[in-house]
Amino acid sequence: MQPTENFNLLITLQGQKGENTGEEVLGMEEIELALQNKESNLNFKETKFPNVILIDLNIDPKEVVQILKNAPTTVISKVVPMETVTRTRLSNILEKTMQLTGSKLDHGETITVRCDLRGKKYIESKENLIKHISDELSDKLNLSINEKNPDWVVQVEVVGENTGISVLREEDILKKS
């Protein structure tokens, strides 16, 4: 069994899905340029999925999201801080999601579950994964699901063998159009 890859930031780049046309190099350059004034140690992780960059940082990934929100970038599409990484197995994902969510949310707060699935070796569909997680959080933690205006976003990023999970406020996630 391979060990879980460590990363605390996932970046998705614009470009053709399934095609590698150099966006990764430009994306890494944009990230390095945006963080050049920070005492940051960027450890880029390779993936077999085009337009996906994983980074293990020594600074707060939420701070990096705020820096990249204001940086002039051309290929960065989405930036998500990752609070924990686990092997891509439904039981592992549910366990880690329950732990993270249970430790953060107060009674009466609402959630939505979002997922991006890269590689279908262990998880067949993101819709099924979202349903499993939503049902578990609703049943065991008595949380309300609110798709339109949630207090918290449970973000699950499946990247082949590794899955990053975070429970974040909407403003902690960067999505550029």
Backbone as ProteinMPNN parsed JSONL, in Angstrom:
{"seq_chain_A": "MQPTENFNLLITLQGQKGENTGEEVLGMEEIELALQNKESNLNFKETKFPNVILIDLNIDPKEVVQILKNAPTTVISKVVPMETVTRTRLSNILEKTMQLTGSKLDHGETITVRCDLRGKKYIESKENLIKHISDELSDKLNLSINEKNPDWVVQVEVVGENTGISVLREEDILKKS", "coords_chain_A": {"N_chain_A": [[0.827, -1.192, 0.0], [0.535, 2.191, -0.855], [1.786, 5.12, 0.783], [-0.186, 7.91, 1.998], [-0.253, 10.879, 0.124], [1.086, 14.001, 1.12], [-0.4, 17.138, 1.232], [-1.468, 20.536, 1.354], [-2.775, 22.367, -0.141], [-4.767, 22.685, -2.965], [-4.785, 23.275, -6.365], [-6.581, 24.131, -9.205], [-6.277, 24.412, -12.657], [-7.078, 26.444, -15.533], [-7.934, 25.185, -18.743], [-7.836, 22.599, -21.248], [-9.667, 19.762, -20.372], [-8.11, 16.757, -19.572], [-6.028, 17.217, -21.273], [-2.642, 18.129, -21.563], [-1.238, 21.063, -21.82], [0.77, 22.759, -21.02], [-0.161, 24.428, -19.001], [0.355, 23.817, -16.339], [3.059, 24.52, -15.825], [2.998, 27.321, -16.246], [1.069, 27.944, -14.303], [2.419, 27.186, -11.903], [4.497, 29.042, -12.01], [3.025, 31.438, -11.765], [2.026, 31.133, -9.169], [4.403, 31.016, -7.645], [5.396, 33.598, -8.212], [3.356, 35.225, -7.105], [3.715, 34.626, -4.425], [6.241, 35.479, -3.812], [7.178, 37.398, -1.963], [6.722, 36.263, 0.452], [7.791, 34.252, 3.192], [7.882, 31.484, 2.191], [7.822, 27.988, 1.744], [7.465, 26.17, -0.948], [6.301, 23.117, -1.882], [5.823, 21.447, -4.576], [3.634, 18.935, -5.749], [3.5, 16.179, -7.876], [0.915, 15.119, -10.074], [-1.082, 12.707, -11.828], [-3.03, 13.89, -13.186], [-4.023, 16.19, -15.509], [-3.78, 19.749, -15.264], [-4.066, 19.986, -12.521], [-2.687, 20.947, -9.539], [-0.917, 20.088, -6.693], [0.127, 21.236, -3.553], [2.404, 21.317, -0.88], [2.649, 23.352, 1.746], [4.443, 25.611, 3.95], [3.179, 27.653, 5.132], [0.076, 29.236, 6.139], [-2.519, 27.897, 4.287], [-4.933, 29.226, 3.791], [-4.238, 31.865, 3.858], [-2.721, 31.995, 1.549], [-4.729, 31.63, -0.343], [-6.053, 34.092, -0.093], [-4.011, 35.82, -0.959], [-3.703, 34.957, -3.631], [-6.214, 35.612, -4.593], [-6.019, 38.294, -5.035], [-3.981, 38.485, -6.816], [-2.609, 38.968, -10.102], [-3.495, 36.625, -12.118], [-3.522, 34.164, -14.771], [-4.12, 31.524, -15.455], [-5.025, 30.195, -13.228], [-7.745, 28.622, -11.788], [-9.215, 27.513, -9.614], [-8.703, 27.471, -6.096], [-8.077, 25.633, -3.274], [-7.795, 25.299, 0.155], [-6.529, 22.52, 1.941], [-7.412, 20.577, 4.649], [-7.038, 18.046, 5.662], [-5.696, 14.934, 4.511], [-6.483, 11.862, 3.048], [-6.435, 8.331, 2.271], [-8.064, 7.313, -0.718], [-10.836, 5.999, -0.053], [-14.151, 5.11, 0.609], [-14.91, 4.689, 3.334], [-12.747, 5.839, 4.753], [-12.886, 8.504, 3.875], [-15.43, 9.262, 4.817], [-15.025, 8.984, 7.608], [-12.932, 10.868, 8.176], [-14.197, 13.215, 7.311], [-16.363, 13.383, 9.07], [-14.979, 13.733, 11.514], [-13.626, 16.219, 11.094], [-15.787, 17.976, 10.516], [-17.444, 17.685, 12.761], [-15.829, 18.805, 14.728], [-15.781, 21.495, 14.132], [-18.285, 22.758, 13.589], [-21.054, 24.531, 14.971], [-24.1, 23.966, 16.808], [-26.998, 24.155, 14.812], [-25.834, 25.365, 12.605], [-25.386, 25.424, 9.025], [-24.576, 23.293, 6.192], [-22.999, 22.568, 3.035], [-22.118, 20.054, 0.719], [-19.434, 19.61, -1.398], [-17.771, 18.27, -4.217], [-14.98, 17.239, -6.12], [-14.034, 14.964, -8.501], [-11.373, 13.094, -9.5], [-10.278, 10.591, -11.353], [-11.588, 7.382, -11.241], [-11.192, 5.038, -9.87], [-11.632, 4.243, -7.217], [-13.86, 5.614, -6.246], [-16.956, 5.81, -7.636], [-18.795, 7.81, -8.509], [-19.198, 11.333, -8.175], [-21.601, 12.309, -7.324], [-22.766, 10.203, -5.847], [-20.876, 10.042, -3.771], [-21.149, 12.585, -2.584], [-23.807, 12.326, -1.707], [-23.556, 10.175, 0.17], [-21.84, 11.388, 2.093], [-23.346, 13.683, 2.822], [-25.686, 12.46, 3.854], [-24.589, 11.06, 6.038], [-23.546, 13.17, 7.629], [-25.874, 14.561, 8.135], [-27.472, 12.606, 9.452], [-25.84, 11.606, 11.627], [-24.597, 13.829, 12.847], [-26.613, 15.574, 12.952], [-26.946, 17.744, 11.176], [-27.979, 20.431, 9.043], [-28.556, 20.548, 5.573], [-27.768, 22.959, 3.195], [-27.873, 24.067, 0.154], [-27.778, 26.505, -1.233], [-27.069, 28.77, 0.396], [-24.972, 28.145, 2.474], [-23.57, 27.91, 5.829], [-21.134, 26.664, 6.068], [-18.784, 24.963, 3.918], [-18.268, 21.728, 2.953], [-15.626, 20.519, 1.5], [-14.519, 18.21, -0.777], [-11.882, 16.743, -2.341], [-11.027, 14.547, -4.619], [-8.213, 13.002, -5.735], [-7.2, 10.781, -7.509], [-5.553, 8.272, -5.834], [-5.448, 9.7, -3.472], [-7.289, 11.768, -1.219], [-8.28, 14.975, -0.497], [-9.658, 16.844, 2.172], [-11.721, 19.396, 3.443], [-13.288, 21.672, 5.707], [-14.755, 24.523, 5.258], [-15.276, 28.114, 5.177], [-17.164, 29.869, 2.717], [-15.683, 32.025, 1.651], [-13.078, 31.195, 1.963], [-12.346, 29.692, -0.158], [-11.127, 29.938, -3.415], [-12.481, 30.833, -6.445], [-12.06, 31.474, -9.716], [-13.394, 32.991, -12.622]], "CA_chain_A": [[0.0, 0.0, 0.0], [1.287, 3.439, -0.908], [1.39, 6.087, 1.808], [-0.956, 9.05, 1.531], [0.52, 12.067, -0.249], [0.775, 15.157, 1.956], [-0.559, 18.433, 0.583], [-2.46, 21.351, 2.047], [-3.375, 23.291, -1.086], [-5.063, 22.108, -4.275], [-5.055, 24.314, -7.349], [-7.048, 23.678, -10.506], [-5.938, 25.383, -13.688], [-7.912, 26.468, -16.722], [-7.342, 24.449, -19.85], [-8.627, 21.48, -21.739], [-9.645, 18.578, -19.518], [-7.465, 15.603, -20.181], [-4.912, 17.606, -22.121], [-1.575, 18.847, -20.899], [-0.717, 22.007, -22.8], [1.694, 23.686, -20.389], [-0.76, 25.268, -17.971], [0.984, 23.538, -15.045], [4.284, 25.321, -15.693], [2.561, 28.704, -16.073], [0.41, 28.021, -12.999], [3.445, 27.167, -10.853], [5.184, 30.332, -12.073], [2.125, 32.455, -11.2], [1.976, 30.92, -7.718], [5.694, 31.45, -7.104], [5.459, 35.047, -8.334], [2.426, 35.809, -6.125], [4.204, 34.372, -3.062], [7.669, 35.769, -3.738], [7.514, 38.203, -0.785], [6.422, 35.472, 1.641], [8.778, 33.236, 3.576], [7.138, 30.247, 1.961], [8.499, 26.843, 1.154], [6.47, 25.513, -1.787], [6.679, 21.777, -2.316], [4.847, 21.042, -5.58], [3.476, 17.485, -5.872], [3.067, 15.779, -9.204], [-0.255, 14.245, -10.189], [-1.266, 12.235, -13.201], [-4.225, 14.564, -13.691], [-3.67, 17.494, -16.073], [-4.38, 20.975, -14.724], [-4.234, 19.894, -11.071], [-1.431, 21.114, -8.817], [-0.962, 19.895, -5.252], [1.268, 21.896, -2.921], [2.581, 21.226, 0.563], [3.172, 24.666, 2.13], [4.772, 25.812, 5.353], [2.392, 28.79, 5.619], [-1.367, 28.983, 6.169], [-3.063, 27.879, 2.925], [-6.002, 30.227, 3.656], [-3.541, 33.114, 3.545], [-2.348, 31.893, 0.133], [-5.961, 31.879, -1.106], [-6.289, 35.543, -0.105], [-2.981, 36.424, -1.813], [-4.008, 34.628, -5.022], [-7.43, 36.344, -4.991], [-5.628, 39.64, -5.457], [-2.86, 38.409, -7.745], [-2.99, 38.908, -11.517], [-3.196, 35.297, -12.654], [-4.22, 33.903, -16.031], [-4.537, 30.132, -15.626], [-5.564, 29.627, -11.988], [-9.196, 28.565, -11.827], [-9.76, 27.25, -8.28], [-7.694, 27.227, -5.069], [-8.762, 25.099, -2.089], [-6.955, 24.812, 1.257], [-6.88, 21.165, 2.36], [-7.131, 20.425, 6.07], [-6.563, 16.691, 5.903], [-5.61, 14.093, 3.322], [-6.636, 10.447, 3.375], [-6.503, 7.443, 1.111], [-9.382, 7.375, -1.348], [-11.743, 4.899, 0.276], [-15.348, 5.727, 1.155], [-14.896, 4.661, 4.8], [-11.761, 6.829, 5.213], [-13.408, 9.843, 3.583], [-16.52, 9.528, 5.774], [-14.457, 9.138, 8.954], [-12.218, 12.154, 8.267], [-15.177, 14.287, 7.159], [-17.104, 13.462, 10.34], [-14.092, 14.318, 12.519], [-13.42, 17.641, 10.805], [-17.042, 18.721, 10.613], [-17.884, 17.651, 14.157], [-14.989, 19.668, 15.562], [-15.867, 22.897, 13.7], [-19.606, 23.359, 13.495], [-21.913, 24.71, 16.139], [-25.482, 23.539, 16.604], [-27.823, 25.054, 14.011], [-25.17, 25.836, 11.397], [-25.727, 24.632, 7.843], [-23.459, 22.881, 5.347], [-23.195, 21.958, 1.732], [-20.997, 19.181, 0.392], [-18.998, 19.738, -2.785], [-16.753, 17.269, -4.51], [-14.414, 17.076, -7.456], [-13.556, 13.587, -8.606], [-10.378, 12.853, -10.551], [-9.962, 9.163, -11.257], [-12.766, 6.663, -10.738], [-10.785, 3.704, -9.454], [-12.16, 3.914, -5.888], [-15.151, 6.283, -6.066], [-17.553, 5.76, -8.969], [-19.403, 9.071, -8.936], [-19.177, 12.372, -7.149], [-22.965, 12.447, -6.789], [-22.922, 9.197, -4.785], [-20.027, 10.426, -2.649], [-21.811, 13.723, -1.939], [-24.986, 11.797, -1.0], [-23.089, 9.442, 1.356], [-21.331, 12.337, 3.089], [-24.477, 14.499, 3.294], [-26.535, 11.612, 4.702], [-23.846, 10.783, 7.272], [-23.494, 14.395, 8.426], [-27.24, 14.864, 8.547], [-27.947, 11.592, 10.402], [-25.028, 11.426, 12.835], [-24.29, 15.1, 13.499], [-27.852, 16.346, 12.938], [-26.69, 18.995, 10.473], [-28.887, 20.751, 7.946], [-27.932, 20.79, 4.287], [-28.257, 24.16, 2.535], [-27.074, 24.174, -1.075], [-27.718, 27.858, -1.774], [-26.413, 29.738, 1.275], [-24.552, 27.419, 3.67], [-22.579, 28.51, 6.723], [-19.878, 25.961, 5.831], [-18.656, 24.104, 2.742], [-17.447, 20.536, 3.098], [-15.009, 20.382, 0.178], [-13.832, 16.933, -0.92], [-11.132, 16.751, -3.599], [-10.469, 13.233, -4.895], [-7.138, 13.065, -6.728], [-6.713, 9.403, -7.618], [-5.376, 7.522, -4.587], [-5.5, 10.613, -2.331], [-8.446, 12.653, -1.13], [-8.166, 16.098, 0.43], [-10.953, 17.209, 2.756], [-11.733, 20.617, 4.233], [-14.553, 22.276, 6.103], [-14.352, 25.914, 5.09], [-16.243, 29.154, 4.832], [-17.162, 30.122, 1.267], [-14.619, 32.978, 1.274], [-11.775, 30.527, 2.049], [-12.139, 29.004, -1.425], [-11.033, 30.868, -4.534], [-12.943, 30.375, -7.769], [-11.989, 32.539, -10.724], [-14.134, 32.587, -13.827]], "C_chain_A": [[0.866, 1.248, 0.0], [0.854, 4.355, 0.233], [0.594, 7.222, 1.18], [-0.01, 10.206, 1.223], [0.131, 13.204, 0.682], [0.694, 16.408, 1.1], [-1.604, 19.214, 1.351], [-3.043, 22.457, 1.166], [-3.566, 22.577, -2.419], [-5.434, 23.246, -5.204], [-5.467, 23.655, -8.659], [-6.782, 24.797, -11.496], [-6.93, 25.321, -14.835], [-7.192, 25.711, -17.822], [-8.246, 23.306, -20.247], [-8.526, 20.312, -20.772], [-8.996, 17.434, -20.274], [-6.305, 15.945, -21.093], [-3.895, 18.385, -21.315], [-0.924, 19.77, -21.918], [0.146, 23.078, -22.142], [1.111, 24.574, -19.321], [-0.095, 25.054, -16.611], [2.215, 24.407, -14.824], [3.913, 26.783, -15.445], [1.894, 28.893, -14.71], [1.404, 28.049, -11.857], [4.214, 28.49, -10.828], [4.328, 31.44, -11.465], [2.061, 32.346, -9.676], [3.269, 31.414, -7.077], [5.821, 32.97, -7.13], [4.573, 35.729, -7.281], [2.951, 35.678, -4.702], [5.662, 34.759, -2.86], [8.071, 36.584, -2.51], [7.23, 37.479, 0.529], [7.585, 34.537, 1.928], [8.104, 31.881, 3.426], [8.024, 29.196, 1.314], [7.438, 26.069, 0.384], [7.007, 24.162, -2.225], [5.584, 21.283, -3.269], [4.837, 19.519, -5.69], [2.941, 17.172, -7.264], [1.807, 14.924, -9.119], [-0.318, 13.758, -11.624], [-2.499, 12.859, -13.838], [-3.839, 15.942, -14.207], [-4.438, 18.626, -15.388], [-4.707, 20.899, -13.24], [-2.852, 19.983, -10.433], [-1.706, 20.918, -7.329], [0.29, 20.535, -4.667], [1.238, 21.605, -1.425], [3.314, 22.502, 0.967], [3.577, 24.681, 3.597], [4.081, 27.054, 5.912], [0.907, 28.429, 5.518], [-1.94, 29.011, 4.75], [-4.211, 28.872, 2.729], [-5.413, 31.594, 3.325], [-3.148, 33.137, 2.063], [-3.57, 32.138, -0.751], [-6.202, 33.382, -1.206], [-5.272, 36.261, -0.999], [-3.316, 36.186, -3.283], [-5.29, 35.299, -5.512], [-7.075, 37.696, -5.58], [-4.485, 39.648, -6.465], [-3.361, 38.362, -9.191], [-2.57, 37.551, -12.108], [-4.012, 35.063, -13.921], [-4.74, 32.478, -16.141], [-5.133, 29.51, -14.366], [-7.079, 29.748, -11.997], [-9.8, 28.423, -10.427], [-8.607, 26.956, -7.331], [-8.433, 26.814, -3.794], [-7.729, 24.689, -1.04], [-7.447, 23.425, 1.672], [-6.459, 20.984, 3.811], [-6.637, 19.032, 6.437], [-6.554, 15.932, 4.581], [-5.697, 12.64, 3.771], [-6.59, 9.628, 2.092], [-7.929, 7.448, 0.573], [-10.124, 6.057, -1.152], [-12.946, 5.548, 0.939], [-15.301, 5.784, 2.679], [-13.915, 5.692, 5.368], [-12.288, 8.247, 5.035], [-14.518, 10.201, 4.568], [-15.978, 9.788, 7.174], [-13.786, 10.499, 9.121], [-13.181, 13.335, 8.165], [-15.966, 14.479, 8.449], [-16.249, 14.123, 11.42], [-13.933, 15.819, 12.321], [-14.682, 18.459, 11.042], [-17.514, 18.799, 12.059], [-17.1, 18.597, 15.044], [-15.166, 21.154, 15.242], [-17.238, 23.528, 13.849], [-20.309, 23.459, 14.841], [-23.321, 24.266, 15.785], [-26.24, 24.6, 15.806], [-27.149, 25.593, 12.76], [-25.475, 24.889, 10.239], [-24.475, 24.342, 7.016], [-23.945, 22.586, 3.94], [-21.963, 21.11, 1.477], [-20.7, 19.341, -1.087], [-17.839, 18.78, -3.017], [-16.276, 17.41, -5.947], [-13.737, 15.721, -7.479], [-12.617, 13.471, -9.799], [-9.912, 11.416, -10.394], [-11.118, 8.425, -10.607], [-12.426, 5.255, -10.281], [-11.457, 3.295, -8.137], [-13.54, 4.503, -5.609], [-15.775, 6.399, -7.458], [-18.158, 7.079, -9.428], [-19.386, 10.077, -7.803], [-20.564, 12.555, -6.537], [-23.208, 11.447, -5.655], [-22.101, 9.555, -3.56], [-20.656, 11.584, -1.877], [-23.022, 13.237, -1.14], [-24.577, 11.046, 0.265], [-22.642, 10.402, 2.46], [-22.473, 13.16, 3.67], [-25.368, 13.705, 4.231], [-25.875, 11.354, 6.06], [-23.829, 12.014, 8.188], [-24.873, 14.766, 8.959], [-27.711, 13.906, 9.646], [-27.167, 11.601, 11.717], [-24.705, 12.719, 13.569], [-25.499, 16.037, 13.519], [-27.666, 17.728, 12.297], [-27.678, 19.182, 9.329], [-28.081, 21.065, 6.691], [-28.583, 22.028, 3.669], [-27.365, 24.401, 1.321], [-26.835, 25.623, -1.502], [-26.906, 28.832, -0.91], [-25.953, 29.061, 2.572], [-23.61, 28.248, 4.543], [-21.19, 27.951, 6.417], [-19.944, 25.14, 4.542], [-17.752, 22.936, 3.114], [-16.913, 20.24, 1.702], [-14.184, 19.097, 0.149], [-13.194, 16.912, -2.309], [-10.456, 15.395, -3.77], [-9.451, 13.385, -6.028], [-6.519, 11.67, -6.786], [-6.718, 8.708, -6.272], [-5.554, 8.378, -3.333], [-6.73, 11.502, -2.392], [-8.186, 13.715, -0.077], [-9.552, 16.509, 0.884], [-10.771, 18.481, 3.576], [-13.158, 20.998, 4.582], [-14.25, 23.765, 6.224], [-15.549, 26.847, 4.962], [-16.111, 29.401, 3.332], [-15.991, 31.01, 0.841], [-13.212, 32.373, 1.369], [-11.411, 29.759, 0.782], [-12.113, 30.044, -2.536], [-11.522, 30.192, -5.8], [-12.902, 31.576, -8.69], [-12.727, 32.059, -11.963], [-13.328, 32.814, -15.06]], "O_chain_A": [[1.821, 1.348, 0.77], [-0.319, 4.365, 0.609], [0.687, 7.466, -0.023], [0.923, 10.473, 1.981], [-1.048, 13.354, 1.004], [1.609, 16.704, 0.332], [-2.52, 18.633, 1.934], [-3.715, 23.364, 1.655], [-2.644, 21.946, -2.936], [-6.283, 24.077, -4.882], [-4.799, 22.748, -9.156], [-7.026, 25.971, -11.216], [-7.548, 24.285, -15.084], [-5.965, 25.615, -17.816], [-9.296, 23.083, -19.643], [-7.425, 19.912, -20.393], [-9.29, 17.18, -21.442], [-5.661, 15.046, -21.633], [-4.258, 19.21, -20.476], [-0.158, 19.326, -22.773], [0.242, 24.193, -22.657], [1.827, 25.411, -18.772], [0.012, 25.99, -15.818], [2.39, 24.97, -13.743], [4.453, 27.414, -14.536], [2.133, 29.896, -14.038], [1.258, 28.847, -10.931], [4.544, 29.0, -9.758], [4.839, 32.287, -10.732], [2.043, 33.361, -8.979], [3.237, 32.143, -6.086], [6.304, 33.566, -6.167], [4.993, 36.695, -6.644], [2.663, 36.526, -3.857], [6.258, 34.405, -1.843], [9.21, 36.47, -2.056], [7.473, 38.029, 1.603], [8.276, 34.087, 1.013], [7.795, 31.216, 4.415], [8.856, 29.491, 0.456], [6.605, 25.389, 0.984], [8.054, 24.082, -2.868], [4.554, 20.769, -2.833], [5.892, 18.885, -5.722], [2.03, 17.839, -7.755], [1.654, 14.111, -8.208], [0.31, 14.325, -12.518], [-2.958, 12.419, -14.892], [-3.376, 16.782, -13.435], [-5.592, 18.466, -14.989], [-5.537, 21.665, -12.75], [-1.959, 19.196, -10.748], [-2.628, 21.519, -6.778], [1.382, 20.396, -5.218], [0.184, 21.643, -0.791], [4.463, 22.712, 0.578], [3.109, 23.862, 4.389], [4.361, 27.464, 7.038], [0.539, 27.438, 4.888], [-1.859, 30.039, 4.077], [-4.441, 29.32, 1.606], [-6.02, 32.381, 2.599], [-3.234, 34.175, 1.407], [-3.46, 32.783, -1.794], [-6.519, 33.89, -2.281], [-5.625, 37.199, -1.713], [-3.225, 37.106, -4.095], [-5.444, 35.533, -6.711], [-7.734, 38.185, -6.498], [-4.067, 40.714, -6.917], [-4.413, 37.786, -9.47], [-1.431, 37.373, -12.539], [-5.058, 35.681, -14.122], [-5.713, 32.239, -16.856], [-5.688, 28.413, -14.425], [-7.629, 30.832, -12.19], [-10.763, 29.109, -10.084], [-7.648, 26.278, -7.701], [-9.296, 27.538, -3.297], [-6.883, 23.834, -1.303], [-8.654, 23.19, 1.745], [-5.301, 21.207, 4.164], [-5.903, 18.863, 7.411], [-7.305, 16.249, 3.658], [-5.065, 12.24, 4.748], [-6.692, 10.159, 0.986], [-8.886, 7.574, 1.337], [-10.046, 5.141, -1.97], [-12.778, 6.454, 1.756], [-15.618, 6.82, 3.263], [-14.223, 6.349, 6.362], [-12.156, 9.087, 5.925], [-14.547, 11.314, 5.094], [-16.425, 10.714, 7.851], [-14.042, 11.204, 10.097], [-13.005, 14.341, 8.852], [-16.209, 15.61, 8.87], [-16.736, 14.978, 12.159], [-14.087, 16.598, 13.262], [-14.645, 19.506, 11.689], [-17.935, 19.858, 12.524], [-17.641, 19.135, 16.01], [-14.73, 21.997, 16.027], [-17.347, 24.703, 14.197], [-20.176, 22.599, 15.712], [-23.688, 24.197, 14.612], [-26.136, 25.793, 16.089], [-27.81, 26.217, 11.929], [-25.779, 23.714, 10.441], [-23.463, 25.036, 7.119], [-25.134, 22.384, 3.696], [-20.879, 21.422, 1.971], [-21.591, 19.224, -1.928], [-17.036, 18.52, -2.121], [-17.06, 17.666, -6.862], [-12.964, 15.38, -6.584], [-13.001, 13.714, -10.944], [-9.236, 11.07, -9.425], [-11.575, 8.81, -9.531], [-13.283, 4.371, -10.303], [-11.812, 2.129, -7.962], [-14.303, 3.947, -4.82], [-15.193, 7.011, -8.353], [-18.053, 7.434, -10.602], [-19.538, 9.727, -6.633], [-20.686, 12.915, -5.366], [-23.787, 11.797, -4.626], [-22.566, 9.395, -2.431], [-20.69, 11.561, -0.646], [-23.24, 13.688, -0.016], [-25.175, 11.248, 1.322], [-23.021, 10.245, 3.62], [-22.56, 13.319, 4.888], [-25.766, 14.204, 5.283], [-26.53, 11.425, 7.101], [-24.073, 11.898, 9.389], [-25.012, 15.226, 10.093], [-28.278, 14.338, 10.649], [-27.763, 11.602, 12.794], [-24.553, 12.71, 14.79], [-25.422, 17.152, 14.035], [-28.157, 18.736, 12.804], [-28.149, 18.215, 8.729], [-27.063, 21.754, 6.743], [-29.809, 22.131, 3.626], [-26.239, 24.881, 1.452], [-25.79, 25.931, -2.076], [-26.138, 29.633, -1.442], [-26.476, 29.36, 3.646], [-22.943, 29.165, 4.064], [-20.192, 28.668, 6.496], [-21.011, 24.683, 4.132], [-16.612, 23.131, 3.536], [-17.646, 19.773, 0.831], [-13.266, 18.919, 0.95], [-13.881, 17.046, -3.322], [-9.433, 15.123, -3.141], [-9.781, 13.835, -7.126], [-5.469, 11.41, -6.198], [-7.766, 8.57, -5.64], [-5.785, 7.844, -2.249], [-7.157, 11.931, -3.464], [-7.907, 13.406, 1.081], [-10.5, 16.524, 0.099], [-9.792, 18.626, 4.309], [-14.102, 20.691, 3.855], [-13.583, 24.208, 7.159], [-16.67, 26.424, 4.679], [-15.052, 29.162, 2.751], [-15.379, 30.779, -0.201], [-12.252, 32.983, 0.899], [-10.303, 29.238, 0.662], [-12.971, 30.925, -2.592], [-11.045, 29.123, -6.179], [-13.608, 32.563, -8.485], [-12.69, 30.878, -12.309], [-13.794, 32.53, -16.163]]}, "name": "protein", "num_of_chains": 1, "seq": "MQPTENFNLLITLQGQKGENTGEEVLGMEEIELALQNKESNLNFKETKFPNVILIDLNIDPKEVVQILKNAPTTVISKVVPMETVTRTRLSNILEKTMQLTGSKLDHGETITVRCDLRGKKYIESKENLIKHISDELSDKLNLSINEKNPDWVVQVEVVGENTGISVLREEDILKKS"}
